[in-house]
Amino acid sequence: ACFRLLCSLLIPALFLSGILCVCLFVLLWGIRLWIQQRKKQLSSVGKDGKQPLVVAFFHPYCNAGGGGERVLWCAIRALQKKYKNTTCVVYTGDRDVTGEDIIAGALRRFNIKLSHPVKFVFLEKRYLVEAALYPYFTLLGQSLGSVLLGWEALLKCVPDVYIDSMGYAFTLPLFKYIGGCRVGCYVHYPTISTDMLSVVRNQDTRFNNAAFITNSPLFSKFKLVYYYLFAFLYGLVGSCSDVVMVNSSWTLNHILSLWRSAACTSIVYPPCDVQTFLDIPLEEEKSVTEYSIVSVSQFRPEKDHPLQIRAFAKLLEKKRPVERPPLKLILIGGCRNQQDEERVNNLRRLCEELGVGEDVAFRINIPFGELKQHLAEATIGLHTMWNEHFGIGVVECMAAGTVILAHNSGGPKLDIVVPYEGRITGFLAENEDGYAETMAHILSLSPEQRLEIRENARQSVHRFSDQHFEETFLLSVEPLFK
């Protein structure tokens, strides 16, 4: 009797599920046909009578001025050089500026000049991908928000080739299966990683794992289940990509474990403006009146500026003023919004609390020329982000001729601060004591020893040049243009 009751309930349920699946498939196919029809209506013919290939980049913060934006503009420049009958489109949420302002900003900040105009599609719903909108379940909220933002982008412009250049992997199936596009992506860092899973599993308190969760075994288990489910979804959407480019060995390892798309995945090191910094003359130090330690990174929580300040304070405790020239820590970075500005104010307060307020200088949103000058004068380049996916700032410091001290993890450990032809190129550390001790060690070296390390570092960074990026990028995206 129970078996008959179960069958009587199960068969209609399966039948209903089948009907719903068919209806959903028909609906999605209908939307796809409508999108394709819309594409034909919006398409235009070029001067040569041919219809240009439309390549769209999804980059909602294209005017931010960080390393990700440098990748975007170098990628567009490379495509414009190779594929003449191509129209490049950028989906952006920067509605407070014009397209001309954005292009001028790329020239001013990165010295990148494009050979052809770029079409900008301005999106109104960028707030849907803002972390502040999702105090809880942030990863899932931002990812679902990116799908809605991607839908707005798709309605406004249907491209032939779609490239997500900012890490919104959940938009990939939307453009591939609904938009009918060939899709690629450039992954700066995975939205979720096995390292994040281990942080939750080990109940470690970090900026993305609050203390109230680490203190509760129940909350930690719940978050771990949530992370595993999200990682599964992330793997599904990522595997939709026809071409996957990653910026480092660290990112490659995580993406391969999550997306399982080894055949179409390759490392494309981000373009660092190494030549501009290599132009700084590399000279042996003369009599030094002041040593400067320079940090270059946006004022975001994961960059861990408090670690830099605390390590610097410990360094000053270890070395009395009579033993050395004065030391100065210069924190250079960009502030994107009010949250970043509040973060800087908190860092200033930390400096005062530790008694190093007069020894630490903040340089916010400074022009490139000033950045170059600070790096030219610096003795040590400082970087403290745990598991930095790559580390453009680390490369720039090495190219400029500073002795780099970076975090012993991620891109700096695996790709950048590695021996060059068997010779040392810089130093790595993990905690306050390690940073303070290593800075003291660097300052204790003779000028000749420091010069040798700086020369090694400079020779090693050529593999991160614009030219090398263009070659590997064009080779990687070739399947999208066949």
C-alpha positions as CSV (number, residue, x, y, z in Angstrom):
1,A,0.0,0.0,0.0
2,C,2.8,2.4,0.9
3,F,4.6,1.5,-2.3
4,R,1.5,2.2,-4.4
5,L,1.0,5.5,-2.5
6,L,4.6,6.5,-3.2
7,C,4.3,5.6,-6.9
8,S,1.0,7.6,-7.2
9,L,2.8,10.7,-5.8
10,L,6.2,10.2,-7.5
11,I,5.0,9.7,-11.0
12,P,2.9,12.9,-11.2
13,A,5.8,14.8,-9.5
14,L,8.2,13.5,-12.1
15,F,5.8,14.3,-14.9
16,L,5.3,17.9,-13.5
17,S,9.0,18.4,-13.2
18,G,9.5,17.3,-16.8
19,I,6.9,19.7,-18.0
20,L,8.5,22.6,-16.0
21,C,11.9,21.7,-17.4
22,V,10.5,21.8,-21.0
23,C,8.7,25.1,-20.3
24,L,11.9,26.6,-18.9
25,F,14.0,25.4,-21.9
26,V,11.4,26.8,-24.3
27,L,11.3,30.1,-22.4
28,L,15.1,30.4,-22.4
29,W,15.3,29.5,-26.1
30,G,12.7,32.1,-26.9
31,I,14.6,34.7,-25.0
32,R,17.8,33.7,-26.9
33,L,16.0,34.1,-30.2
34,W,14.7,37.5,-29.1
35,I,18.2,38.6,-28.1
36,Q,19.6,37.5,-31.4
37,Q,16.9,39.4,-33.2
38,R,17.7,42.5,-31.1
39,K,21.3,42.1,-32.0
40,K,20.5,42.2,-35.7
41,Q,18.4,45.4,-35.2
42,L,21.2,47.1,-33.2
43,S,24.1,46.1,-35.4
44,S,25.7,48.6,-37.8
45,V,27.9,48.2,-40.9
46,G,31.4,49.6,-40.9
47,K,33.0,52.0,-43.4
48,D,34.2,49.1,-45.5
49,G,30.7,47.7,-45.9
50,K,31.5,44.8,-43.5
51,Q,29.8,44.3,-40.2
52,P,32.5,44.7,-37.5
53,L,33.1,42.0,-34.9
54,V,31.9,43.3,-31.5
55,V,34.1,42.4,-28.5
56,A,32.7,43.4,-25.2
57,F,34.5,43.6,-21.9
58,F,32.5,43.4,-18.6
59,H,34.3,45.8,-16.3
60,P,31.9,47.8,-14.1
61,Y,34.7,49.8,-12.4
62,C,36.8,50.6,-15.5
63,N,37.7,54.0,-14.2
64,A,39.1,52.8,-10.9
65,G,42.8,53.1,-11.9
66,G,44.1,49.8,-10.4
67,G,46.0,46.9,-11.9
68,G,42.8,45.3,-13.2
69,E,42.1,48.4,-15.3
70,R,45.6,48.3,-16.7
71,V,44.9,44.8,-17.9
72,L,41.7,46.0,-19.5
73,W,43.2,48.8,-21.5
74,C,46.3,46.8,-22.6
75,A,44.0,44.0,-23.8
76,I,41.9,46.4,-25.8
77,R,45.0,48.0,-27.3
78,A,46.3,44.6,-28.3
79,L,43.0,43.6,-29.9
80,Q,42.8,46.9,-31.8
81,K,46.3,46.3,-33.2
82,K,45.7,42.8,-34.4
83,Y,42.0,42.8,-35.4
84,K,41.2,45.8,-37.4
85,N,37.6,45.1,-38.2
86,T,36.7,45.0,-34.5
87,T,34.6,47.3,-32.3
88,C,35.6,47.1,-28.6
89,V,32.8,47.8,-26.1
90,V,33.2,48.3,-22.3
91,Y,30.3,47.7,-20.0
92,T,30.8,50.1,-17.1
93,G,29.0,51.5,-14.2
94,D,31.0,54.7,-14.0
95,R,28.1,57.0,-14.9
96,D,29.7,60.1,-13.2
97,V,32.2,60.5,-16.1
98,T,32.1,60.5,-19.9
99,G,33.8,58.0,-22.2
100,E,36.3,60.7,-23.1
101,D,37.1,61.2,-19.4
102,I,37.7,57.4,-19.0
103,I,40.0,57.2,-22.0
104,A,41.9,60.3,-20.8
105,G,42.3,58.7,-17.4
106,A,43.8,55.6,-18.9
107,L,46.3,57.7,-20.7
108,R,47.1,59.8,-17.6
109,R,47.3,56.9,-15.2
110,F,48.8,54.1,-17.3
111,N,50.3,55.9,-20.4
112,I,48.1,53.7,-22.6
113,K,46.9,55.3,-25.9
114,L,44.3,53.4,-27.9
115,S,44.4,53.5,-31.7
116,H,40.6,53.4,-32.2
117,P,37.6,54.7,-30.3
118,V,36.0,52.5,-27.7
119,K,32.2,52.3,-27.2
120,F,31.1,52.6,-23.6
121,V,27.8,51.0,-22.4
122,F,26.9,52.7,-19.1
123,L,25.1,50.5,-16.7
124,E,22.6,51.9,-14.1
125,K,22.5,49.0,-11.7
126,R,26.1,48.7,-10.6
127,Y,25.0,48.9,-7.0
128,L,23.9,45.3,-7.4
129,V,27.5,44.1,-7.2
130,E,28.5,46.4,-4.3
131,A,29.6,44.4,-1.2
132,A,27.9,46.9,1.1
133,L,24.5,45.8,-0.3
134,Y,25.0,42.3,1.1
135,P,26.2,42.4,4.8
136,Y,25.6,38.6,4.9
137,F,26.1,36.0,2.1
138,T,28.1,38.6,0.3
139,L,29.7,36.2,-2.2
140,L,26.3,34.8,-3.3
141,G,24.6,38.3,-3.3
142,Q,27.3,39.9,-5.4
143,S,27.3,36.9,-7.8
144,L,23.5,37.0,-8.3
145,G,23.7,40.8,-8.6
146,S,26.3,40.4,-11.3
147,V,23.8,38.3,-13.3
148,L,21.2,41.0,-13.1
149,L,23.8,43.6,-14.1
150,G,24.9,41.4,-16.9
151,W,21.3,41.1,-18.1
152,E,21.2,44.9,-18.3
153,A,24.4,44.9,-20.3
154,L,23.1,42.2,-22.7
155,L,19.9,44.2,-23.3
156,K,21.9,47.3,-24.2
157,C,24.5,45.6,-26.4
158,V,24.7,42.0,-27.7
159,P,28.4,41.3,-28.6
160,D,29.9,38.5,-30.7
161,V,32.7,37.9,-28.2
162,Y,32.2,38.5,-24.4
163,I,35.2,38.8,-22.0
164,D,34.7,39.2,-18.3
165,S,37.8,41.1,-17.2
166,M,36.8,41.7,-13.6
167,G,35.9,38.3,-12.1
168,Y,32.1,38.1,-12.5
169,A,32.0,34.5,-13.5
170,F,28.3,34.1,-13.0
171,T,27.8,36.3,-16.2
172,L,29.5,33.8,-18.4
173,P,26.6,31.3,-18.9
174,L,24.2,34.3,-19.4
175,F,26.2,35.6,-22.4
176,K,27.1,32.2,-23.7
177,Y,23.7,30.5,-23.6
178,I,21.3,33.4,-23.8
179,G,23.4,35.9,-25.7
180,G,24.9,33.3,-28.0
181,C,28.4,34.8,-27.6
182,R,31.8,33.2,-27.5
183,V,32.9,33.8,-24.0
184,G,36.3,34.3,-22.3
185,C,37.5,35.6,-19.0
186,Y,40.6,37.0,-17.3
187,V,40.7,35.9,-13.7
188,H,42.6,38.2,-11.3
189,Y,41.6,36.0,-8.3
190,P,39.0,33.3,-7.8
191,T,35.8,34.5,-6.1
192,I,36.2,31.6,-3.7
193,S,39.3,29.5,-3.1
194,T,40.5,26.5,-1.2
195,D,42.4,28.9,1.1
196,M,39.1,30.6,2.0
197,L,37.6,27.2,2.8
198,S,40.6,26.4,5.1
199,V,40.2,29.7,6.9
200,V,36.6,28.8,7.8
201,R,37.4,25.2,8.5
202,N,40.2,26.2,10.9
203,Q,38.1,28.9,12.5
204,D,40.7,31.6,11.7
205,T,39.6,35.3,12.2
206,R,40.3,37.4,9.1
207,F,38.8,40.4,7.4
208,N,36.3,38.1,5.6
209,N,35.7,35.7,8.5
210,A,34.2,37.6,11.5
211,A,35.1,36.8,15.1
212,F,31.5,35.9,16.0
213,I,31.6,33.1,13.3
214,T,35.0,31.8,14.4
215,N,33.9,31.7,18.0
216,S,30.9,29.5,17.2
217,P,31.4,25.9,15.9
218,L,27.8,25.9,14.7
219,F,28.2,29.2,12.6
220,S,31.5,27.9,11.3
221,K,30.0,24.6,10.1
222,F,27.1,26.5,8.5
223,K,29.5,28.9,6.7
224,L,31.6,26.0,5.6
225,V,28.6,24.3,4.0
226,Y,27.6,27.6,2.4
227,Y,31.2,28.0,1.0
228,Y,31.2,24.4,-0.4
229,L,27.9,25.0,-2.1
230,F,29.0,28.3,-3.5
231,A,32.3,26.7,-4.7
232,F,30.3,24.1,-6.6
233,L,28.2,26.7,-8.3
234,Y,31.3,28.8,-9.1
235,G,32.8,25.7,-10.7
236,L,29.7,25.2,-12.9
237,V,29.6,28.8,-14.2
238,G,33.3,29.0,-14.7
239,S,33.4,25.9,-16.8
240,C,31.2,27.6,-19.3
241,S,34.1,29.8,-20.5
242,D,35.6,29.0,-23.9
243,V,38.9,30.7,-22.9
244,V,40.2,31.1,-19.4
245,M,43.2,33.4,-18.6
246,V,44.6,33.6,-15.1
247,N,47.2,36.1,-13.8
248,S,49.5,33.8,-11.8
249,S,50.4,30.3,-10.8
250,W,48.5,30.7,-7.5
251,T,45.3,31.7,-9.4
252,L,45.9,28.9,-11.9
253,N,46.0,26.2,-9.2
254,H,42.8,27.4,-7.6
255,I,40.9,27.8,-10.9
256,L,42.0,24.4,-12.2
257,S,40.7,22.7,-8.9
258,L,37.4,24.6,-9.1
259,W,36.6,24.9,-12.8
260,R,38.4,21.8,-14.1
261,S,39.0,23.4,-17.5
262,A,42.7,22.7,-18.0
263,A,42.5,22.5,-21.8
264,C,41.4,26.1,-22.2
265,T,43.2,27.7,-19.3
266,S,46.5,29.5,-19.5
267,I,48.6,31.9,-17.4
268,V,48.7,35.5,-18.9
269,Y,50.8,37.6,-16.5
270,P,49.3,41.1,-16.1
271,P,51.0,43.9,-17.9
272,C,53.2,45.9,-15.6
273,D,54.6,49.2,-16.8
274,V,58.1,48.0,-16.1
275,Q,59.8,50.0,-18.7
276,T,58.7,53.3,-17.1
277,F,60.2,52.2,-13.8
278,L,63.3,50.6,-15.5
279,D,64.0,54.1,-16.9
280,I,64.8,55.2,-13.3
281,P,68.7,55.3,-13.1
282,L,70.0,52.5,-10.8
283,E,72.8,54.0,-8.8
284,E,74.7,52.9,-5.7
285,E,73.5,54.7,-2.6
286,K,75.6,57.7,-1.6
287,S,75.4,59.2,1.9
288,V,71.9,58.7,3.0
289,T,70.2,61.3,5.3
290,E,66.9,59.3,5.5
291,Y,65.8,55.8,4.5
292,S,62.2,55.5,3.1
293,I,60.1,52.4,3.0
294,V,57.4,52.6,0.4
295,S,54.1,50.7,0.1
296,V,52.0,50.9,-3.1
297,S,48.5,49.4,-2.9
298,Q,44.9,50.5,-2.8
299,F,43.5,51.1,0.7
300,R,41.5,48.0,0.9
301,P,41.2,45.7,4.0
302,E,42.9,42.7,2.3
303,K,46.0,44.8,1.7
304,D,46.6,44.7,5.5
305,H,48.1,48.2,6.0
306,P,47.9,47.8,9.8
307,L,50.5,45.0,9.6
308,Q,52.8,47.4,7.8
309,I,52.4,50.1,10.5
310,R,52.9,47.7,13.4
311,A,55.9,46.1,11.8
312,F,57.4,49.5,11.1
313,A,56.7,50.5,14.8
314,K,58.6,47.4,15.9
315,L,61.5,48.2,13.6
316,L,61.8,51.7,15.1
317,E,61.8,50.1,18.6
318,K,64.7,47.8,17.6
319,K,66.9,50.5,16.1
320,R,67.6,53.6,18.2
321,P,68.0,56.9,16.3
322,V,71.7,57.1,17.0
323,E,72.3,53.9,15.1
324,R,70.9,54.8,11.8
325,P,69.6,57.6,9.6
326,P,65.9,58.5,10.2
327,L,63.3,56.1,8.8
328,K,60.1,57.0,7.0
329,L,57.2,54.8,6.0
330,I,55.3,56.1,3.0
331,L,51.9,54.5,2.3
332,I,50.9,55.2,-1.3
333,G,47.5,54.1,-2.6
334,G,44.1,54.9,-4.1
335,C,40.9,55.7,-2.3
336,R,37.8,54.6,-4.2
337,N,35.1,55.7,-1.9
338,Q,34.1,56.9,1.6
339,Q,34.8,53.4,3.1
340,D,38.4,53.6,1.9
341,E,38.8,57.2,3.3
342,E,37.5,56.0,6.7
343,R,40.0,53.1,6.5
344,V,42.8,55.7,6.0
345,N,41.6,57.7,9.0
346,N,41.7,54.5,11.1
347,L,45.3,53.9,9.9
348,R,46.2,57.4,10.9
349,R,44.8,56.8,14.4
350,L,46.8,53.5,14.6
351,C,50.0,55.5,13.8
352,E,49.2,57.9,16.6
353,E,48.5,55.0,19.1
354,L,51.8,53.4,18.3
355,G,53.7,56.7,18.5
356,V,54.8,56.7,14.8
357,G,52.5,59.4,13.5
358,E,55.4,61.7,12.5
359,D,57.3,58.8,10.9
360,V,54.4,57.6,8.6
361,A,53.2,59.6,5.5
362,F,50.1,58.9,3.5
363,R,50.0,59.8,-0.2
364,I,46.5,59.2,-1.6
365,N,45.5,59.3,-5.3
366,I,48.8,60.9,-6.3
367,P,49.9,61.5,-9.9
368,F,52.1,58.9,-11.6
369,G,55.1,61.2,-11.6
370,E,55.0,61.5,-7.9
371,L,54.7,57.8,-7.4
372,K,57.7,57.3,-9.6
373,Q,59.7,59.8,-7.6
374,H,58.9,58.1,-4.3
375,L,59.9,54.7,-5.7
376,A,63.1,56.1,-7.1
377,E,64.1,57.4,-3.6
378,A,62.9,54.4,-1.6
379,T,65.2,51.8,-0.1
380,I,62.6,49.2,0.7
381,G,59.3,48.3,-1.2
382,L,56.8,46.9,1.2
383,H,53.8,44.5,0.5
384,T,51.8,42.7,3.1
385,M,48.7,41.2,1.5
386,W,48.2,37.5,2.4
387,N,47.6,35.4,-0.8
388,E,47.9,38.3,-3.2
389,H,46.8,36.8,-6.4
390,F,49.6,38.5,-8.4
391,G,51.1,41.7,-7.1
392,I,51.6,44.4,-9.7
393,G,52.8,46.8,-7.0
394,V,55.5,44.3,-6.1
395,V,56.7,44.1,-9.7
396,E,56.8,48.0,-10.0
397,C,58.8,48.2,-6.8
398,M,61.3,45.7,-8.1
399,A,61.5,47.5,-11.5
400,A,62.0,50.8,-9.8
401,G,65.0,49.5,-7.9
402,T,63.7,49.1,-4.4
403,V,64.6,46.0,-2.3
404,I,61.2,44.3,-2.2
405,L,59.8,42.8,1.0
406,A,56.6,41.0,0.2
407,H,54.2,38.5,1.8
408,N,55.3,34.8,1.7
409,S,52.2,33.6,-0.1
410,G,50.3,33.9,-3.4
411,G,51.8,35.5,-6.5
412,P,54.8,37.1,-4.9
413,K,56.0,33.8,-3.5
414,L,55.3,31.6,-6.6
415,D,55.9,34.0,-9.5
416,I,57.6,37.3,-8.6
417,V,60.0,37.3,-5.7
418,V,61.7,34.1,-6.9
419,P,65.5,33.6,-7.6
420,Y,66.6,34.8,-11.0
421,E,69.3,32.7,-12.5
422,G,70.0,31.4,-9.0
423,R,70.4,34.9,-7.6
424,I,68.3,36.6,-4.9
425,T,65.7,39.2,-6.1
426,G,64.0,40.2,-2.8
427,F,62.7,39.0,0.6
428,L,59.5,37.5,1.9
429,A,57.9,37.6,5.4
430,E,54.6,36.6,7.1
431,N,54.0,38.4,10.4
432,E,55.0,41.6,12.3
433,D,58.2,40.2,13.8
434,G,59.2,38.7,10.5
435,Y,58.7,41.9,8.6
436,A,60.4,44.0,11.3
437,E,63.4,41.6,11.4
438,T,63.7,41.5,7.6
439,M,63.5,45.3,7.2
440,A,66.3,45.6,9.8
441,H,68.3,43.0,7.9
442,I,67.9,44.9,4.6
443,L,68.9,48.1,6.2
444,S,72.0,46.4,7.7
445,L,73.3,45.3,4.3
446,S,76.0,47.3,2.6
447,P,75.0,49.6,-0.3
448,E,76.9,47.2,-2.6
449,Q,74.9,44.2,-1.4
450,R,71.6,46.1,-1.8
451,L,72.6,47.2,-5.3
452,E,73.2,43.6,-6.3
453,I,69.8,42.5,-5.1
454,R,68.2,45.5,-6.9
455,E,69.9,44.6,-10.2
456,N,68.8,41.0,-10.0
457,A,65.2,42.1,-9.4
458,R,65.3,44.4,-12.3
459,Q,66.5,41.8,-14.7
460,S,63.8,39.4,-13.5
461,V,60.8,41.6,-14.2
462,H,61.0,41.7,-18.0
463,R,58.6,38.7,-18.2
464,F,55.9,41.1,-16.8
465,S,56.2,43.7,-19.5
466,D,53.4,45.1,-21.7
467,Q,54.9,43.4,-24.8
468,H,54.9,40.0,-23.1
469,F,51.3,40.4,-22.0
470,E,50.1,41.4,-25.5
471,E,51.8,38.3,-27.0
472,T,50.3,35.8,-24.5
473,F,46.9,37.5,-24.4
474,L,46.5,37.4,-28.1
475,L,47.6,33.8,-28.3
476,S,45.1,32.9,-25.5
477,V,42.0,34.6,-27.0
478,E,42.7,33.3,-30.6
479,P,40.0,30.6,-30.3
480,L,37.4,33.3,-29.7
481,F,38.1,34.8,-33.1
482,K,38.0,31.7,-35.2
